[in-house]
Amino acid sequence: MTDTDHAARGDHQPTAVLLQHIEALRGALAHAVRLLSHSAGREAADHPDHAERLMTTAVHLTDLIARTAPAGPAAPSR
């Protein structure tokens, strides 16, 4: 049964599956951020321009992860 079939029946299963997929993508992006940050640190001394590009990408991905966070209780303020 396709997502369209589920939606036509009023079944909310596709939403749950979609949320699981989004969470998996967010996890993969978080892993990529860690790898980019680590690589930037290693490159900083010898290739500062390359390190800066890596960190810019890591920041962009971090912002993307934050924008796709599921709605829920507000995070505690620091």
Secondary structure by P-SEA (a helix, b strand, c coil): ccaaaaaaaccaaaaaaaaaaaaaaaaaaaaaaaaaaaaaaaaccccaaaaaaaaaaaaaaaaaaaaacccccccccc
